[in-house]
Amino acid sequence: MMASFFDQFSSPYLAGIPLIAIAIALPWVLFPTPSSRWINNRLITIQVWLTGRFTNQLLSPLNIKGHKWALLLASLMVFIITINLLGLLPYTFTPTTQLSLNMGLAMPLWLATVIIGMQDQPTIALGHLLPEGTPVPLIPALIIIETISLFIRPLALGVRLTANLTAGHLLIQLIATAVFVLMPMMPTVAILTATVLFLLTLLEIAVAMIQAYVFVLLLSLYLQENI
């Protein structure tokens, strides 16, 4: 039975065809497209306002060069939030619980920030590997440590997003199973457990949005170091 708890994280198949591509492409279909009219409906207005507020807050510490990333980072933020929230619905699949997908998002974007830093200001980019005022005997060790920490960044991005969503989904399934088992035997305890399940679901909705924001925020901080 314990193995069945992890079945929700396996990619679904239909006639031997993996459906993860549909799960990734579906969120973009749900967004309303802005019209050419001067006055849009409330949903589009809220969507544009939230995206604008997020982009303004995210890119305010960056200089003009970093503003070129506005569309990419905002789209990535909306994409991850939508996938995470859709994954909380019953009988759905969450692609962001797959480490391969998260690493596929984190690795190229992190590498792009490093390449930009090496192209535009190689001295400053390499200077991050050695803090100023380091004693001479510690220089080789610090360079190795900072280099390792630099290459761990994309792994940390992917693992953080995967681990938080996987833990939340597992906890929800465990408590839901407990409610189902306890209902015939101890209805009062089952109702209390269902209340905890409802509160945990609200928490997971917040976690789904926060983790998407943290993912994009860390990418913007890596970009800020290199421009």
Secondary structure, 3 states (H helix, E strand, C coil): CCHHHHHHHCCCEECCEECHHHHHHHHHHHCCCCCCCCCCCHHHHHHHHHHHHHHHHHHCCCCCHHHHHHHHHHHHHHHHHHHHHHCCCCCCCCHHHCHHHHHHHHHHHHHHHHHHHHHHCHHHHHHCCCCCCCCHHHHHHHHHHHHHHHHHHHHHHHHHHHHHHHHHHHHHHHHHHHHHHHHHHCHHHHHHHHHHHHHHHHHHHHHHHHHHHHHHHHHHHHHHHHC
